[in-house]
Amino acid sequence: MPYRKNAELTLFLSVVLFICAFPASTLAADVSVATEWLHTEYRETSTTGQTLNREDGGLPGLALQSRWRLRPALSAGLTASYHQGEVDYSGRTQTGRALETRTRTRFQEAGAWLGYRLPPEVVNLTLRGGILFRQWDRNIEATGSTIALESRYRWWTPEISVQLNHSLGRGQSFRIRAGVFRTTAVETRIDLTALGAGKTTLEPEGDYGQRYLVAWSMPATETLELSVYAYFERAAFASSDPVRLSTGSTIFSVSEPDSTRWRRGIGIGFSF
């Protein structure tokens, strides 16, 4: 898949602008804005299951959503989120020496979903299907004996989920959602310019993942609704085929190993 510079400004900002531009549409049920704290953990493993490196840390972020009620039982929405900060990195160099440093990290995602609410007299469930585009910019900082390494991961995640809706009275509600998705069209762009090998693109294989969400909402004012939520997600990626590179004097190969990413987040926001 071809790599396009600054592609995040195309899809991510387009979704954000669309969410902000149409909150007053006659079909719009609400627009929500939330602040989040995301704890992310990433681990690369060898073919024998040995941990090659690991990243762990918390990132502040912002999440937006616009939801439209198309029919009494049918709704649709757009979502976008942004998280940025630094996390701890621990691993080993190519020579096997232990390495401890920091990684500057940025996550962006934008997507759309469609939901169908089953008749409440039968069961209070909503079936949802959606797709997300995700981008992860990763910059492992240099140390006294190693150079910095920049990489960009991009992929799509089609997802299906089921949501339990429960009314608590006085306008309060409680939701539990469980979903399964697959990482697909994965692309990793690695910058090896500092080594004289330029930039290269790897294509790890996608795999299945799970996502769970618990949310509670209540009226804050006549026009605002307060929501507090927590979520957990696990996503896996299989290794890529190796790519041969040259610095002019040295020929070597690079590949993306098997990896797993965990995300645990909490958020608080308002809908209007």
N, C-alpha and C positions, 0 to 999 in steps of 0.2 A: 504494500500500500504506500503510495507516495507521501513523503513528508512535506508539510507546508508550514512555513514559519509563521508564528503568531496566530495559528488557527484558533486558539482559545478566544480571541477577540471576535471571531466570526459567529460561532454557535453560542458560546456562553453569554456574551453581551446581547446577542439577538433575543435570547430567551428572557433575559432580565428586562430589556426594554419593552418586550411584548407584555410581560407581566405588569409592568408599571404603567403602560400606555392604555390598557383596557380594563381598569378596575371598575369603571362605571357602566360597563356593558350591561344591557338588559338581561343577558344570560349569566352574568357573573354572580356567583354565590358569595365569594369572599376573596380577599387578598391577605396573605399572612406574611409577616416579617419576624424572624427569630434570630437570636444570638445563640451560638452553640460553643460547647467545649468538646473537642474530639480527641480521644486518646487513640493513637494509632500504633500498631506494632507490625513490623514487616520482617520476614525471615526467609533467607535463601538457603537451600539445602542441596547436598550432593546426591548422586544416584544411590548412595548407600544410606541416605537419611541423615548424614552428619550436617550440623549447622555450619554454614560458611560465613555468614554475617547476619547481623540483626540490628534493627532500628526500633527505637521505642521512645515515645514522648507525647506531649499534649499540644494541641493546636487550637487557637481561638478561631471562630468563623462566623459567617452570616449565611442564613438560608431564606429563600423567598419561594412563595408558591401562590399561584392564582388558580382558583377552582371555578368551573362553570357547571351549572345544572342544566343539562340538555333536555332531559325528560324527568318526570317525578322519580324514576328509579335509575336514571343514567346520568353520570357526571364525568367530567374530563378536567385535566389540569396540566399546568406546566410547572416545573420546579427548577431551581438553580441554587447552588451553594458554592462557597469559597472559604477555604481554610489555609492559613499560612503561619509558619513559625520555624523553630529549630527542634530537632530531636537528637537523641544520643545514638551514636553509631559504634558498634563493636564487631570486629571481624579479624581477618588476616590478610596480609598482602600476598602477592603471587609467590613470594619466596617463603611464605609460611610464618612470617613474623606477625605477632599480635598487633592490632591497630585499634586505637580508641580515638574517636574524634566526634565532630558534630556534623549533622546534615541539615542544610537549609531546604525546607520542604514547602510545596504549594500544591494543594488539591483543588481542582475545579470540576464541577459537573453540571450538566443541564439535560433535561429530559421532559418526557410527556407521559401521561397515563390516562387510562379509561377505566371507569368503575361502574359495576352494575349491582344495585342493592336488591337482594332477594326480598320477596314479600314479607314484611315484619310479622304477619300472623303465622308464617311458616317457620322462619328462623331469621334472626337479626344479624345477617351476614352480608358483607359486600365482597364481590369478586373483582379483582383488579388485574389489569395487564398494562405493562409499560415498557419503556426503553430509556436508558440513560447513556449519555456520552461522558466519559471521564478522562481527565488528564492529570497526571502527576509529574511535577517537575522536581527533580532530586539533584542536589548539589552537595556531594561529599567534600567537606572542607579539607584543604591541604594541611599537612603536619610538617615537622622538620625534616622528615625523611620520605614523604609521599606527596604527589601532586594532587590537585583538586580533580574531581571527576564529576562531570555534568551529564545527566541523562534525562530523558523525557519518555514517559509511558503514556500510551493512549489506547483506549479500548471502548467497546460498547457492551452494555449489559441488558439484554432483554429479560424481563422479570414477570412472573405471575405470582399473585398473593391472594390470601383470604383475610378479611378483617372482621372481627367481632365488634359490634357496636352495642353499647349498653348505656341506657339513660339512668342517671342517679337522682333525677328530680331537681327542681329549682334551676333548670337550665344547664345543669352539670352533665357531663358525659364522659365515658371511659371507652377507650379503644385498644384492642390488641390486634396486631397484624403480624402474620408470618408469611414469608415469601421465599421462593427459590429463583435463582437467576443463573445465567451462564456468561462468563467473560468470553468475548469473541472479537475478531478483527483486532487482535492485540498487536501493538507496534511499540518497539523500544528504540529510541534514537540516542546513541552514545557519542559524546564529543571527545575524541582522542587527539585533538589538534596539538595539545601540549607534547604528545609523544611523536608528532610528525606523521600520524596515520589518518588525519582528517576526521570526518564524521561517518558513522555507519548506522544502518538500520537492521535490527533483529526482529524476528517475528515469533515470540513465544506462543505456545498453544493455549487456547482457552480451556477453562474447566468450570465446574459447577460451584455455586456458592449459596449461602443462606443469609437472610436478613430478617430481623425481628424488631418490632416497635411496640412500645406501650405509651399511651398518651392520656392525659386528663385535661378537660377543658371546663371553663366556667365563665359566666358573664362578668366582665370587668366594669363596663358602663352600658348605657343603652345601645351604643354602636360598636363597642369593642368586646372581643372575647379573648380571654387569657388562656394560653395552653402551656403545659409543662410536659415534656416527653423525654424518653430515653430509648436508645436503639443499639443494636449489636449486629455486626456484619462480619462474615468470613468469606474471603474470595481466594481462589487458588489459580495458579498459572503453571503450565507445564513448560519444560525447557525448550529452547529454540535450537535450530540447526546452527552449527558453527559457521562463521564467516572469516575468510582469510584476509588479512590486511598486511600492508607493508609500510615501513618507515623509510624505505629507500635502501637501508642497509640490513634490516631485519624483517623477516616474514614471520607472522604469528597469526593465531586464530582467536576469536572471541565468541562467546555464546552466552545466552541467558540461562541460568540454572532454574530448577524447579523453585517455586516461591509460594508463600502464603501471606495474606494480609488480613489483619484483624482491625476492626474499627468499633470503638465503644464511645457513644456520644450522648450528651444530655443537652437539652435546649429549652429555652423559654421565649415565648413570642406572643404577638397579638394578631388577631384577625379582624378585618373591618370590611 
